[in-house]
Amino acid sequence: MVPVVPVVPGGDRFGTHRALEPLGALPQPAWRIDNDFSRLFEGEILLDVETLNIDAASFRQMEESEVSGPAPATSDNVGQGGGAEARAERVRKKVLETVATRGKQHNPVTGSGGMLLGRVAQIGGRSDGPSPQPSSQGGGGEGGGGFSVGDRVATLVSLSLTPLRVDGIHAVRAESAQLDVSGQAVLFESGSLVKLPDDLPERLALAVLDVAGAAPQVARLVKPGASVLVIGGGGKSGILCAAEARRRLGTNGRVIAVESYARYADDVRALGLCDAVLGIDARDPVAVRRAVLEANGGREVDVTFSCVNVPDTEMAAILATRDRGVVYFFAMSTSFTKAALGAEGVSKDVDLMIGNGYAEDHAEHTLAMMHDFAAVRALFEARYG
């Protein structure tokens, strides 16, 4: 097959060859990266991009980028400030501006990105070995993923490190935080892809893959008989966390959700996954703690998962969790400084864990949940599919 674009030497499997500012940096922390796809470097994979799934915190920030005053601490992408068309136009302008400036969709305010859906356009071979074949888990070249040109795929690495060119934005869907676009992107050998499943709508698959790292972490951290708190329990990651916690606990334990957006709170109640759904603003830590204690028999919870998309919710998670318990911050809006110093300031001896969007077999785990939890799938199809 004749390559679409020439392949040149010099590609590093971690993508440092694409860093422009500063030169030689890893692509995620780099301010600006090279999104010139008139040539590929050895080991890169070129993708034709069709949909961007923007991180919830980033999407919300862009929606409200010209709106003064705080918005309620809700889950996912329930935007505030102006009509739907005005919010969509703000997102459109900010994405085009960010990609043009930085060579990637790396929100300079939230520091987060998202992931994408597209099609494999070209696999850059190496002069000293076979063409890279990224696996759905664990990076390219080592797992034998068996990808081919034309495969429809979703990336499992952040847009904040993915070289991206956007030629046009054709639709902005606020409910799912997705943008239909035309453009191209490059995946490095250290990145991961997954083939889109045939038995799920593509938009649904993309929506759940965006938060695929959440539920596997619940499976690792939740023990029989535990009490579990999910802050932002009505969003994608929050619902998946609640579902996995319920599966791990059965009837032997409690799952409590905090969700201030009334419609999403009603959705969670209807799913029947939680023992209590609390309609409280997560930026009020004392009120959250008080309500959680009441819902949990006067006790602090064993494990808390923070899945909100707004800042200043760190202390609600910490105050509601018992000493030697675990707080897992999956939200990209989390401030490490606020969490660490805040816990110290209230003498809370809790384990603070930074959410990692990658976990072994996380894509397979999360996609399988769409078969295991029919009600969750139906809700997600109505929202995102």
C-alpha positions, 0 to 999 in steps of 0.5 A: 500500500502506498503511504498517504504521507511520507514517513520520516525517522526520528519518532520517539515512542512517547512523543517527545519529537512532537514537542515544540514548546519546550523542545523535547518535552513530553507532549502532555505537559508541553505548551505547544506540540507539532500538528503538521501531518504533511509527514509522519514520524516512524511509529506514529499512527495517523487518524482521520478524526470524526468526533471529539469527546471533550472532558466534562470539566473542560467543556463546562469551562468553555461554555461559561468562559465569558460568563461571570459568577459561579455555577452550581456544582453539577455533574457532566455538562449541564452548562450555564450562562446564556442560551444553548446556541451561545454556549455552543458557539463559545465551545466552538470558538475555544476549541478552534483557538486552543488547537490552533495555538497549542496543536492539541485540545489542551484546555489552558484553564482546566488542563484537561482534554478528552478523547476522540473517535475516528478512523485509522488512516495510516500506520507509520512503519519503522525502518528497523522493525514492523509497523506499530500495532497498538493494543487496546490496552498497554500502548502500541507495538507491544500488545499486537492489537491487530489494527488496520487502515480503515478501522474505526477506533477511539483513543484511550489517551487524553487530547491534552497530549494528542497532536490534533488538527481541526479543519471544521466543527460541524456540530456541538452536542452539549449533553454528551460534550461531543463535537462532530469535526473533520480533521486529523490526529496522531497517536504515539506508540505509547498510546492506546486505541480500542476498536469500536464495538459492533454492538453499541452505538458509536456515540455511546461507546465514545461517551463511556470510553471517555471515563473508562478508568473510573469503574475499574478503580471502584472494583479495586477499592470497594470491599464487602460491607463498605460504605461508598460516597459518589460525589457527582453521582449523576454524570457518566463517571459517577453512574458507572462508579455507583453501578460498580460499587453496587455490584461489588457490595450487593446488599452488604454495604451502602452507596450514597450519591451527591448530585445537585442537578435535579434531573440527574439526581432523579435519573440516579434514583430511578436506576436504584443503584444508591441507598440515598441520593443527596441533592446538595451543592458539593462546594459546601463541605459542611452541608455534604458531611452533615447529609452523608452522616445522616444517610450513613447511620451517623458514620463517615464513609469508607471510600469516596469517589469525586466525579464532579466537573467544577472546582472547590469540591475537594473538602466535601469528599475529605470531610465525609470520609473516615480516617484511614479511608480513601478519597479517589479524585477522578475529576479533572477539576481537582486541585492537589493543593486544595486537597492536600492542604485542606486535609491537613488543615482539618486533621483528616488522615485519609488516603488521597488518590489521584484518578488515573484514566488508564487501568489494565483492561479498563476499556473492556471492563467499562464496555462490558458494563453496558451489557451488564447494566441494562438500565444504565445503558438505556439511560446513557443511550438516551443522553449520549447515544 
